[in-house]
Amino acid sequence: MNAPALLWCFLGVALSLSIPVSSQTPSQPIAEVWPPSGVHRYDEPGLTRPRLLQDVKPHYTSEAMRAGIEGVVCLEAVVDVDGHVAAVHIARSLDVLNGLNEQAVRALEQWTFTPGFKDGEAVPVLISVQSGFTMGKKTPFPTDCGR
């Protein structure tokens, strides 16, 4: 058997032995539950809200600047019982391709708070944050982050 014929024969055997990729992965992605269970909402009666101690401004990527992207990323986060940001959820995206969503999340993950309290005990609390990106505008963008 010549080399090209042998190659086609080998390829046919390899293809017949392969397992379809679709049978190895679930048909639908598993959705994360948001907000996580056990988290208190910031407007819950009797809750003392977390108080911001230190914030970090997001980095405006050069790619987003070149593309002229301006606006707001709407985020929700869980402030844990130690005052750290334990989880972040993008409630409204601004920019996936040029990294602004990612930069907003990275910055928020570095914020610190006093913890929230309910009945004298520190509890995890859901907060909302707007992370704005603007190139030289003096006034912030009007936003509708839903809260």
N, C-alpha and C positions, 0 to 999 in steps of 0.2 A: 504494500500500500504506500502511495507516495505521501509526502509530508502534508500538503494541503488537505488531502482526504482524511488522513489520520487526525489532523487538527479538528476538522468538522465532526468526525466521529466522537472525539473526546468532548467537544463542546456539547454535542447532543446528549451524551451520557450525563454530563455535569448539570445541564439544564433540567433533565428529567428527574434528577435527584434533589434539586433545590426545593426548599419549602417556601411557599408564598409568604412575603413579609406581612401581608394583612392578617395572616393567621397568628402572628406573633405579637401583635399589638392590639390593645382594646379598640373597639369600633368608635368609642367616644371618650374624650379626655375626662378624667375625674375632676369634677369642679370642686374648688376649695370653698369652704363655708365662710362667708363674710357677713358680719363680723364673727369672730370666733366665739364659741359658747363661753359663758361666764363673764363676758365683758359688759361693763355698765356703760350706758349712754350718758354723754356729758350733761344732758338736760333732765336727767332722772331726778325726781323729788328726793330730797335728803342727801344728795351727793355733793360733796365738796370737790370741785373740779381741780384737775392738775394745774399747777401754775408754772409757766415757762421760766426756767432759770437761764438757759443758754441756747441760742439758736445758731445755725450755720447757714450761710447763704449758698444757694446752689451755683455751680459753675456754669457759665453760659458758653457752650461749645462754639468753637470757631466755625464749625460746619453750619450750625444753626444761625450764627450771625451772617455768614455769607448767603445763606438761603433767605435771610430777612424774616425769620420766624419770631413772632412776638405773641404773648398771650399768657395764659395761666394754666397750670396743671393743678387739678383738684385732687387732693389726697385725703385719705382717712388713715388713722394710725391708732394703735393700741399703746397707751402709756401703762407700763407695768407697775407693780407695787413698789419698785425701787426708783421709779421716775424715769426709766429708760424707755425708748421706743422699741417695742417688742415685735411689731408687725406693721407693715405699710401696705395699703391698697390704693391703686390709682382709680379714683372715682370718675375722673374725666381727663382724658389724654390730651396733650398738646402736640407732642412730637416724638415719634418712635424712631424714625430714621436718623435723626441728627443728635440724638442722645439727651434731649431736654427732660423727658420723663425720667430717665435713669438718673440724671443729675439731681432732679428734685427729690427722688427717693433717697439717694445717697446722702444728701444734705439733711433731710428729716431724720434719718436713722442716727444722726449724731446729736440731735437735740436732747436736752435734759430738762426735767421737770421736777416739781415736788409731786409726790403721788396724789392720786385722788382718794378721798375717804368716804366711806358709807358706814354709818353706825359706829364711828370711832375706829374702823379698821381700814387699812390701805387696800384698795381694790384696783383691778385693771379697768381703765376707762378709754372709751372710744372718743377720739377728737377729730376735727376736720381742719385741714390746713390748705391754704392757697399759696402756691409757689409761682410768683410772677417773673416773666422774662420780658424785658423791654430794652430797646436800644435808644436811650436818650429822651424818652418821654418823661415829662415832669409829673404827670398824674397817672395813677395806676389804672389798669383796665377795669371796666365794670365786669363783674363776674356773676355767674349764677351756678354756684357749686351745690345747690340744693339744700342748704341748711339755713 
